[in-house]
Amino acid sequence: MTSKKTAPALRDGCAVRVSVAEVSGHPPKRVLIVYHSQSGHTEQLAEAAARGASCEEGVRVKVLRAGRATVEDLLDCDGLLLGTPENFGYMSGMMKDFFDRTYDAARGRVGNLPYAVFVSAGNDGSGAVREIERIARGYPFKRVAEPVIAVGPVTEASLEASRELGQTLAAGLVFGVF
Ligand SMILES: Cc1cc2nc3c(=O)[nH]c(=O)nc-3n(C[C@H](O)[C@H](O)[C@H](O)COP(=O)(O)O)c2cc1C
């Protein structure tokens, strides 16, 4: 089978592609995006990150709200993006809940999973990043990109930074640099 399948386009017209690598026998790299969002800012960043990752050939992207993501989802991916608003100097409660629910079962089974973080914050964001990175070391996940911290309302620049983050993770997985 040599035909190249193309899934329906995402919102901005960037297609989710099923790559030549997949149809020639190499499974696609699986990017999981786990995020929480209360008023929609982090969700917009997650969508942008998904678009960026989807633009890379040979990648499958799964986007889940933190409350719905399971340990099986975590064990079934090659790269992970974690997105949260900063709440009270910390990650959102739902992101913490995701860690609480998956940590024991996933610890030692994720093999230095490449990951990166994006945060939407009113005026800071550093606390959320710091605490996610602290927990991530326990699984362990391996940080492969600088975090994106979007302060204030979502802008074209923060969407572009998130899109780039998604594409960077996806490209690194495809080219085996992580
Ligand atoms: C309960 C609550 C606590 C917050 N705490 C912080 C904070 O500690 N630092 C900060 O920079 N922003 C804080 N914010 C602002 C949010 O991080 C910001 O509005 C963010 O864009 C919300 O993202 P969301 O729309 O994805 O929920 C807080 C907002 C709420 C509702």
The ligand as a Gaussian input file, in Angstrom:
#p B3LYP/6-31G(d) Opt

LIG

0 1
 C       -8.357000      30.970000      40.685000
 C       -7.343000      31.643000      39.811000
 C       -6.052000      31.777000      40.265000
 C       -5.093000      32.409000      39.463000
 N       -3.821000      32.508000      39.924000
 C       -2.878000      33.074000      39.116000
 C       -1.522000      33.139000      39.555000
 O       -1.159000      32.693000      40.623000
 N       -0.610000      33.710000      38.729000
 C       -0.968000      34.226000      37.505000
 O       -0.093000      34.721000      36.798000
 N       -2.245000      34.163000      37.069000
 C       -3.202000      33.606000      37.844000
 N       -4.494000      33.503000      37.413000
 C       -4.825000      33.986000      36.063000
 C       -4.894000      32.827000      35.057000
 O       -3.702000      32.070000      35.086000
 C       -5.099000      33.366000      33.659000
 O       -6.309000      34.077000      33.602000
 C       -5.082000      32.304000      32.603000
 O       -4.993000      32.912000      31.340000
 C       -6.327000      31.440000      32.643000
 O       -6.188000      30.429000      31.697000
 P       -7.441000      29.562000      31.215000
 O       -8.324000      30.481000      30.423000
 O       -6.861000      28.502000      30.357000
 O       -8.117000      29.025000      32.424000
 C       -5.456000      32.904000      38.189000
 C       -6.786000      32.751000      37.754000
 C       -7.705000      32.126000      38.548000
 C       -9.127000      31.947000      38.056000

